[in-house]
Amino acid sequence: MTLRVKPVAAKVKRSDSRERLEHDILEAAKRLFAVRGYGGVSLDHIAREVGIAKQNLLYYFSSKESLYRRVLHGVLDVWLSYMEAITHHADDPEMALRKYIAGKLRFSREHPFDSRVYANEVVSGTPLFAQEIKDRVLPALQADIAVFNRWAQQGVCRPVDAAHLMVVLWASTQAYADHASQICLVLGKPELDGEDFAAAERLLLDMVLRTVLTKPA
């Protein structure tokens, strides 16, 4: 009897190829949505950016909206992972704030298109992603607010309006992605570099630690 060996390797290669193409589609869509906004992008634009036929793209994503939502869910996955710093270091307020600010600036430096896609959606009034933001961002924000309130009760943190503090931190850290071109003009340089982000981190840490902690570092 002759045993027939299943072509496992071929299946794995096809699966890897599909995953790579899906990844390429998502990355291309993210770049275009970040630069042009949702209304300025079509599936034809994205297909051309990837170098595939529109019909091939439709095999992976049935509509522009479904692709856009998938991009935004991926953006939130990354963004929320940085928001976890405060709850993960709730026993050490200084460490929590240092990790949070450093992480949010790292997000802006390493994922500028993610930040801009999210900013575009919010600035336009969250027409397509409001419920997801309520379902995913608000619980994370409430968890961080609870930590600040607990610190205040323990006397290690001044009583602060934690919701507005978090909004200020979002704005100040994400500006280095969302408004990078303006910051470059102000600084008189073609692009932001590591020292710019390090300088922003030092300044924000000094401001926040002095404002929030009862015994700032």
N, C-alpha and C positions, 0 to 999 in steps of 0.2 A: 504494500500500500504506500502510495506517495503522499506525504504530508504537504499541504499547501500553506505556505507561510504568508500571513497577512502583511501587506506593505505598510507597516507601522511608520517607518521612517518617512515615506512619502506623505502620509497623512499629517505627521508632525510638521513637515516642511510647509505643506499647504496651510495648516493652521497658523504657523508662524508668519507666513506671508500675508494672510488675511489680517492678523493682528497688527503687523507693521503698516499695512495700508490704512487700516482704521485709525491708527495712531497718526499717520501722516495727514489724513483728512481732518482730524480734530485739531492738529497743530496749525494747519493751513487756515482752517475756519477761525480759530482763535486769533491769529494774526490779522486776518481781514476784518473780523468783527471789531477788534481793538482799534484799528485805524479808521475804518469807514462807518462803523456802527451797524446795527442790525438792518436798517432800511437801505443802506448803501451796498449791501452784499447780496449776491444771488448764488444759487447752486452752480451756475455756469462759471462764475468767478472762482469759486472754490475748486471746482473740477479742473479748471485751467491751471490754478496754482499748484495742484497736486500732480498734474500731468496725466489725468485719466479722463475718460468719457463721462459725461453727466450720468448716463445710465449705470455705469459702474458705481458711481457715488450713491445713486438711489438704491442700490442693492444693500448698502450699509445704513443709510438714513433715508427715510421715506419722504422727508420734507425739510425745508430750511429751518422751520421752527423746532422740529425734533432734534436737529443737529445743534442748533443754538442752545437749547435746553441742556443737551448733553455736555456741551462746552462749559456752560455755567455751573452745572453740577460738579464738573471736574475742578473748576476754579474754586468753588466753595470748599471742596475736599481739602485743597491745599491751604486756603486761607484759614479755615477753621482749625487746622492742625497747629497753626501758629497761635491762635487764640487760646489754646489749651494751656499755655505756659502758666497763667495765673492760677488756675485750679490745680495744676500739677505741682505747684510750689507754694501752695496755700499756707504752709507752715513757716515760710520764710519770705516775708513781704519784699525785702530788698532784692533777693534772688528772683522772685516772681516778676518784678517790674523790669529788672535787667534782662531777663530772658525774653519777656514779652516785647520790649522795645527793639532789642537786637533781632528777634525773629521777624517782627513786622517789617523792619528795614531790609532784612535779608530777602523777605518775600518780594519787596519792591525791586530789589536789585536783580534777583534771579528769575522772577516771574512778572516782568513788566506788562506783558500782554494780558496775563490773567487779571491783573489789577485794573487795566484799562477797559477790558470787556465788562467787568463788574461795575466800574464807575459809569460807563456809558449807559448801562441798564438802569442804574439808580438815578442818574441825572435826567433820564428820559421819563422818570416816574414809575419805574418797574412795571411796564405794561404787560410783560410776558412771564415775569419771575417773582411777582410779589408774594404769592403763597409759599413758594419754596424758601424765600428769605425769612418769612415769618416762622416757618416750621423749623428751619435749621439755624438761622443766625440769632433769633431772639432767645431761644433756650441757652445758647452759649453765652450771650450777653448777660442774661439773668443770673447764670452761675457765677460769672465774674463779679457782678454787683454784690451778690451774696457774700463773696469772699471779702470785698472791701468793707462791707458792713460788719462782718465778723472781726476784721482787724481793728475797726474803730471801737467796737465793744471791748476788745482786748487791750486797747490803749496803745497799740503799736502803729496806728495810722490815724491821722486826723479825720474827722467826719467830712466826707467830700460827697459831692453829687457824682457818684460813680458812673452813671449813664452818660453824663456830659463829659466826664473825664475820658471815658473810652472813645467817645465820638471825636474828641480833640486828638487823641492818640492815633485813631484811624486816619484822620485828615492829615496830620503832620507826617506820619510815616508813609502813607500811600501817595502823598504829593511827589515823592521822589521817583515814582513810576508814572503817575497820571499827568504830572506837570513837569516832566523831566526837561522838555525843550525850553520851557520858561526859566527853570532853574539854571540851565546851561547858559542862557542869555545873560542872566543876572551875574553869574560867576565868570562869564567871559571865556568859556571853554567849549569845545565841540561835543563833549560827552562827560557824564559823571563817572568818576572812578572810585576805587576802594576808599581812598582818603576822604572823599566827599561824604560817603556813607558813614565812615568812622567819625567824622566831625559832627554829623547830624546826630549820631548815637550818643556821643559825649554830651552834646548840648541838651538833648531831650532827657537823658538820664539825670543830669544835674538839675534841670528844671523840675522834673517829676519827683525825684527823690526828696528834694528840698520842700516841695509843696505837700507831699502826701505823708511821708514818714514823720513820726514824732521825734525820732532820732536819726536824721538823714546821714548817709555815709559821707 
